[in-house]
């Protein structure tokens, strides 16, 4: 099987804990970072811009995505301009639609043509990928985040969908496809095989990278020992 160094897909860390992000920045296989308002809220962040500027002071030279949070496209454009000003390595995350299901295509086209690096987020369908490929073509460097994990949550296999998304996005060579919201380490290999450019992963998945290629016999024994040790510690009797 492939080892970490053999993978073509780039691994981005997904999170909003500053200390954790700085620690991951020290690992050369982490090629970039993504955040979102939900992760930032869970991390207890109250000052959005203050947090972003702290992160960028520590991580000045790898791509980092920060998301707009307005529901109105005109205001999204204002927020995007401000976020863009924070650093050359910043990508502005734009949702594929607003909460009224109105497409963000026009805004994405305008921003991309104006030189804003965008990360279009929350895509789940190939029609959405097709629409965004058309408006991103010829613009600034961009990312398209397809939430493959959420596709899988519905009982659908995301692998063929992501492979088709790779093909669709070839019409916009300035854009990279992100396998977003992975559910397990195996998805890193799925994303690599499908030809995705990037996969985002939370720390719980990143922590499993050391298991790649581990002996299954050894892993089996460790599992047996874990069950035995926990039973002893709990003082179970039958």
URZI-V963715 format. One record per backbone hydrogen bond with DSSP energy under -0.5 kcal/mol. NH is the residue of the N-H (numbers start at 1). CO is the residue of the C=O. Records with the same first field share a line. If there is no record, write none. Layout:
NH = CO + CO
//
This chain:
6 = 3
7 = 3 + 4
10 = 197
11 = 29
12 = 10 + 199
13 = 32
14 = 201
15 = 13 + 34
18 = 16
21 = 17
22 = 18
23 = 19
24 = 20
25 = 21
26 = 22 + 23
27 = 24
28 = 26
30 = 27
31 = 11 + 29
32 = 11
33 = 63
34 = 13
35 = 65
40 = 36
41 = 37
42 = 38
43 = 39
44 = 41
45 = 40
48 = 46
51 = 47
52 = 48
53 = 49
54 = 50
55 = 51
56 = 52
57 = 53
58 = 54
59 = 55
63 = 31
64 = 89
65 = 33
66 = 91
68 = 93
76 = 72
77 = 73
78 = 74
79 = 75
80 = 76
81 = 77
82 = 78
83 = 79
84 = 80
85 = 81
86 = 83
87 = 84
90 = 87
91 = 64
92 = 117
93 = 66 + 91
94 = 119
96 = 121
98 = 102
101 = 98
104 = 96
108 = 104
109 = 105
110 = 106
111 = 107
112 = 108
113 = 109
114 = 110
115 = 112
116 = 111
118 = 116 + 141
119 = 92
120 = 143
121 = 94
123 = 145
129 = 125
130 = 126
131 = 127
132 = 128
133 = 129
134 = 130
135 = 131
136 = 132
137 = 133
139 = 136
140 = 112
142 = 174
143 = 118
144 = 176
145 = 120
146 = 144 + 178
147 = 123 + 145
148 = 146
149 = 180
150 = 147
151 = 147
152 = 148
153 = 149
154 = 150 + 151
155 = 152
156 = 151
158 = 156
161 = 157
162 = 158
163 = 159
164 = 160
165 = 161
166 = 162
167 = 163
168 = 164
169 = 165
170 = 166 + 167
171 = 168
172 = 169
175 = 172
176 = 142
178 = 144
179 = 198
180 = 146 + 178
182 = 200
187 = 184
188 = 185
189 = 185 + 186
190 = 186
191 = 187
192 = 188
193 = 189
194 = 190
195 = 191 + 192
196 = 191
197 = 177
198 = 177
199 = 10
200 = 179
201 = 12
205 = 202
206 = 202
207 = 203
208 = 205
209 = 206
211 = 208
212 = 209
214 = 211
219 = 215
220 = 216
221 = 217
222 = 218
223 = 219
224 = 220
225 = 221
226 = 222
227 = 223
228 = 224
229 = 225
230 = 226
231 = 227
232 = 228
233 = 229
234 = 230
235 = 231 + 232
236 = 231
//
